[in-house]
Amino acid sequence: MYVEGIIVKKHGGRLLLTLLALCQVTLAHALPDIQSWKTEKGARVLFVEAHELPMIDVRVVFDAGGARDGKQAGVASLTNALLDQGAAGLNADQIAQGFEQVGSNLGSGSERDMAWLSLRSLTDRKLLEPSLELFGKVLTRPDFPQADFLREQKRTLIGLEYQKQKPGSIASRAFYQGVYGDHPYAQDPSGTEDSVKALSTDDLRRFYQRYYVARNATLVIVGDVTRKQAQSIADRVLDGLAEGEKAPVLPKVADLQAAQTKFIEHPTTQSHVLVGAPGIKRGDVDYFTLYVGNHILGGSGLVSRISQEIREKRGLSYSAYSYFIPMKRKGPYTLGFQTRNDQREEALSVLRETLQNFIDKGPTEKELQSSKNNIIGGFPLRVSSNGKIAEYLAVIGFYDLPLDYLSTFTENVEAVTVEGIKDAYRRRVHPDRMVTIMVGEAAEPES
């Protein structure tokens, strides 16, 4: 979960403070009461009762992302993609039509840390019952049909070939490899041509049987149902899963010991540049301090320092940014931009100078207050629907964050200080030990 605020325009100090106060009052009333328990098979359940609309959102999250691929890069992604292509004897068309007939939506996805399956349905019993029944079949009885596997495998291979033409994708792959070395995070979740070609339906079945199990699952329920109904839904949805075992703890991410720079020649007029290193994991004690600090440095769009220095003052790039991606282990801290090939070195120099200046001097009090206002003012929009709340709960449950994470979010943002940001950046961000990836055409030699 990477929370970004909206820009709050200033029309006078009193009005701004009044608007923020109203946001906080509204937020206090809107924040959900999160209930949690475990099923008999060991799955964790997070539930929010919300009766404003006759709808329900159900999301099952597994520790079954690309970091679990091992030597079979791409197997987690393909396993997740095949779940709704055939289950309990039903083919992909029958599954899709089954959800469509009752007005339900099925979703799925896979990243480095996690994989998930989700359902949105009306709570009218005539619609919810068949939705849950079909959802349970897709979740617990996938068939992994050979024909559909071959089609998805081919689609993945076409996508991998297409990525070779995209400088952004080339840069991203090289960046993760440079930052993570032999750690599981180094592999791209979509795999490689060789690894994907080597996969079979038996590989997908084995991956599913190991990781799509109750003890490795977090179930989120948000909507117009009671606690008793939610417990019944949880038991019903997860009953068909094997109890299994929780996935093993991922290895720690090693800090970089020296700077690395890699230039990749690619025929494009725009160079893509990424700079970074391992950052923070979920639940890190410095999370809020670094999050607010980065919001000032490069996470607040056009008003961030990086954007001001690279785009506004010098016109070197349309987009320049920085962000943390906290994960189970240290996710990357990434700074980047795109620029003309002949401006690449100048823009990179400005980026590095801006980062070092921020580490040395920190933000101003004005920048800090503006950033806090921006984040807090935009936060209510992040919990303004059941679907958004379900996504937050999935993060809270999967990463074992405190159940009061949402209710204390603005307090934690408010507690950040200039000195705290300076201290955290000096301890955690080291420009002399970062990976730099540049993808573009070589600069023309000066005549």
N, C-alpha and C positions, 0 to 999 in steps of 0.2 A: 504494500500500500504506500504510494508516494503522494502525499497530500499537497496540493498546490492551492494557494488562495487566489481570490480574484482581486483585481486592483480597485481599491477604494479611493475615489477622487475626493480631494479636499475642497470643501465649500465653507470653510470656517471651522475653527477648533471645536466650538460647542456642538455644532451639528454632527461632526464626525464622532465625537464622544457619545452623543445621544444615539446615533445609529449603531455604534458598537455595543452599547449597553442593551439596546433592543435585541440585537443579534444574540447576545449572551442569555438574555431572559428567554427568548424563543428557543434557543438551543437547549437550555436547561429543561424546558417542558418537552422538547422533541426527542431528547436522547432516550434510547430504549433501555428497559430493564432486562438485562441478559440473565437467563436461567441456564444452568449447565448440569449435566449428569452423564453417567456412562452406562452403556447398554451391558447386558449380561456377557456379551462376547468381547467387550472391551473398547468399543468405539466411543469416542467423545461426542456429545451432543451439545450444541448451543442453540438456544431458542429465544425468540422475541415475539411476544404476543402483540399483534397490531390489528385492530379491528376497523380501521378507517376505510379499508376497501375489502371487498369479498374475494381476496386473492391470497395465494401462498407461494413463497419462494423456497425451494429445497435445493441445497447444494451439498454434494459429498466430495470431500477433498482427500486425496491420498498422497502420502510421501512416495510418489512414483513418477517424479519428473526426470528430465534428462540426466541429472546427476546420478541416477541409478542405472544408467545404460551399461556401465562397465566397458567391456571390449566390443559391445554391439551398439555402437552409436546410432541413434535414431529409433531404437526399439521402443522406448517409452512413448515417443510421439506417435508412432504407427499403431501401437496398442490402443492408445486413447482414441485415435481417429477411426478405428475399426469397431468400436463398441456399438455404435448405432447403425452399423451396416448389416447386421444380422444377429438375431438373438432369439432363443427359445423356438427356433424353427421359422421365425418371421424374417422376411428379407427387408432390405433397406426401404423399399417403397411402402411396404405394409407398415413398417414402424413409423415412417413419416406421416402416412395417411392416418394412422391410429391417433397420433398426437393432434393432427390437424382437425380431425372430426370432433374433438372435444375442446378445441381452442387452446391447447397447451403448447408451450414452447420447450424444446429440449436443447440444452447447450452442453458443450464440452471443450476442454482445452488442456494443454500441457506446456509447462515451462521447465526451467532448470530444477527448481525445488519441488514443484507439485504438479499433480494432474487432477482434474475434476470433471464431474458430471452434474448438470443442474436441470431443474424443472421449475417452470412457472405455470400455475394453473388457477382457475377460479375455484372457490371452495364449495360451490354447489355440489352436493354429494353425487349427483348423476354425472358430473364432469370430473370431479376429483378422484373418485374411485377408479375409473378406468385409466386415468392419467397415472396414478400411483402404481397400478398393476403393471402397466406397460413400462414405466420407468424402472420398476424393480426387475423386470425381465432383461432390459438393456444393461442394467448395472450388474446383475448377478448371473446371467446366463448367456453371455456373448458366444456366438458361433465361430467368429473369425473365418468367414467363408473365403475359399481360395480365390474365386473370381474377383471379389471385392478387394482382397488383399493385393492382388496383382495390379488392380487399377490404382489403388492408393500408393502402392510402391512406385508405379510409373509416374504418378502425379508428383510424388516427392522428388524423384530423380529429375523431372523437368524443372521443378522449383530450384533444385540445387544447381542445375545448369544455368538457370536464369540469374541466380545469385552471383555467378562468376562475372556477369556483365555489369553488376551494380557496385560502384565503388564504396557505397555505404556498407553493404553486406561484406565486402572484402575486408574493409577496415575493421568491422565489428568482430569478425572471426579472428583476425590477426591480433586484435586487442585482447580478447579473452585468452587466447593462447599465450600471449606475452605476460599478462597479469597472473595467470593461474598455473602455467607450466604443466605439471603432471597431475594437478588436482582435477577431480571430476567436473568442476565448473568450467574447465578449459574447453571441453567439447561443446560444439554447437548442438542443441537438441534435435535439429533436423538431420544430423548425421553427415556422412560423406557418401559419395557415389559408391565407393567400394563397400562400406559397411551396410548401406541400405540394400544393395544388390545381394548381399550375402544373407539377408534375413529371410525367414520362412514363417509360416503360420504357427509352426511348433514353437518358434522362439517367442512369438507374441503370447501364446497360451502359457508358456512357462513364466513369462514376465507377469502376466495377469495373475496367475495362481500364487506368485510370491508376494506381490505388492498390493493387489486389490483385495485386501482382507480387512476384517473388522478392526483388529488391533492397530492397523495402519491407517485408519480412517477417522476423519472429523466430519460430522454431519451438522449442517446448519438448517434451521427452519425459522422462517420469518413470515408471519401473516395472520389471517383471521381464523385462528384456531386456539383452543384452550391448551393448557399444559397437558391435560389428560389425553387430548386428541394428538398432541405433538408426540407424546410418548408412544402412542399406538402407531403413528406414522413412522417414527424412528425404527421401532421393532419390525414393522412391515417392510420397510425399504431395505433394511440391512440384514434381515433374517436369512436371506439366501447366500450371504457371504460366508466364506470359511472364517473361522476365528483367527488363524494365522499368527504371525508375529510382527511386531513393529519393525520397520526398516532400521538397520544399524546406523549409529551416529556417523555422520560424514567426517572425514579427516579435517583437521584444522587447516586454515589457509596460511601459508607462510608469507611473511612480509618480504617485500622486495629488498635486496641488499645493494642494488646498484641501478643506475639509469639504463634504459634500453631504448634504442631508436631504430626503427625499421621503415625504410621507404619501399613502397611497392609500385612499380611502374604500371600504369593503366591509362589507356587512351581516353582522356576526359579533359575538358576545359576547366573543371572545378576540382580542386584537391579536397579530399576529406581527411581531416586531421582529428585524431583522438589521443588524449593524454590522460593517464590515470594510474591507479594502483588499488590494491585491496582496501576497502573502506570499513564498513561497519556491518554487524549482524543484527538481526531483529532482537529487540530488548536490550541493546547496548546502552550502558549508562550515559554515554555522550550523545545518544540519538537526537534528542530535542535541541541540544546546543548546536550540534553540527548541522541539523536540518535547518534551523533558523539562520545560522551563519551562511550556509550555502544559498538559502533563499536570497540573501543580500548579494552574495558574490555572483551567482550565475543561474539561480533557479526561479527568478521572478520575471522572466521574459525581457522585454525591451528596457526595463528600468534597472536591471541588474548591472553590477559593475562591469562584468565581462562584456555584456552587450554594449554598454555605454562606451567602453574603451575601444572595442574592436569595430563595432558597427557605427555608432552615432558620431564619435569623434573622428574616426579615420576612414570610414566607409570601406573597410576591408572584407566584410562579410555580411550577408543578410541574416544569418542565424549563428549565434555564439552562446554557449550555455555550459552549465555544470550540474551534476546531480549525483546523489547517493542512491544505490539500490540495495537496501539491507536485505539479507537472506539468512538461511539457517546458519551458514558460516559467513565470513566477511564477503559481502557483495562489493562490486566495483564502485570506486569513486571516479567518475568520468567527467572530463572537460573536453569540449570539442567545438569545431566550427567547419564551415565549408568556405572556400575562397578561390580566387583565380590562382592558377599555378604560379604565376610570377609574383603573387603577393603572399605566398605560403609562409616563407621564412619570416617576413615582417609580422604577419598576424600571429605566428607561433611565439615570436619574441614578446609581443604585447601580452599575449595570454599568460606567459610565464611571469612577466613582470607584474601583471595585475594580481596573480595568485600570491606571489612572494610579498607584495606590498600588503595584501590582506592579512597574511600570516604575521607579518612584522608589526602592523599597526592596528589591525582589527577594523570593525565598522565604527561609524560615528553613532552617537546616541540617536540622532535624527533618523539615520538609516535603520537602526534597530527598531525604533518605535513604528516606523512606516512598515517595516516587514511584519511585525507582530500584528498591526492593524489589518494588513493584507491577508495574512493567514487566518486570523480569527474571524474576519469579516466573511471569508469564503467558506469557512468550515461547515456552517449549517447546510450549504448546498450539497456537501458530500454525504450527508445522512438524510437527504430529503425524500428518499423513496425506499420501499422495502427491498428492492433489488440492490441498491447501494449499501443498505445496512447488511444485507446477506453477504456481500463481498467483504465488508469490514469484519464481520463475524468469522468468516472463513480464515482471514488473516490472523485474527486474535486466537482462534482455536488451533490453527495449524502451527503457529509459532509460539504457542503457550504464553501469550501476553496476558497481563492482568485483565480481569473482566471489567474493571472500571477504566479501561484504556480510553474509551470515547468520552466518558464523563470528566476525565481529568486532562484531556488533551489540551484545552485552552489554558488551563492552569500551568501545565508544563511549558507551554509556549511563553506565557507571561513571565515565568520564572527565569528565562534566559537573560543573561547580562552581557555587556560588551566584554568585560574581563573574562567571563566564562567562555565566550567564543574565541577570544585570543588564546586562552590557555588550551582549549580543545584542539584548535587548528595547529598550534605549535607542537602538541604531543602526537597528533594523529595524521597530519598531512605533511609529507616530505617531498618537495619538488625535485630534490636531487636523487630520488629513488622512484622515479615514475617511468612507465612505458609510454613511448611516443610512437604512434603509427601514422604514417602519411601515405595516402593513395592518390596518385595523380601522374601527370607527365613531368618528366625531368625539366628543370628550368633551362631556358635557352642560355647558352654561354654569352657573356658580354663581349661585344665586338671591340 
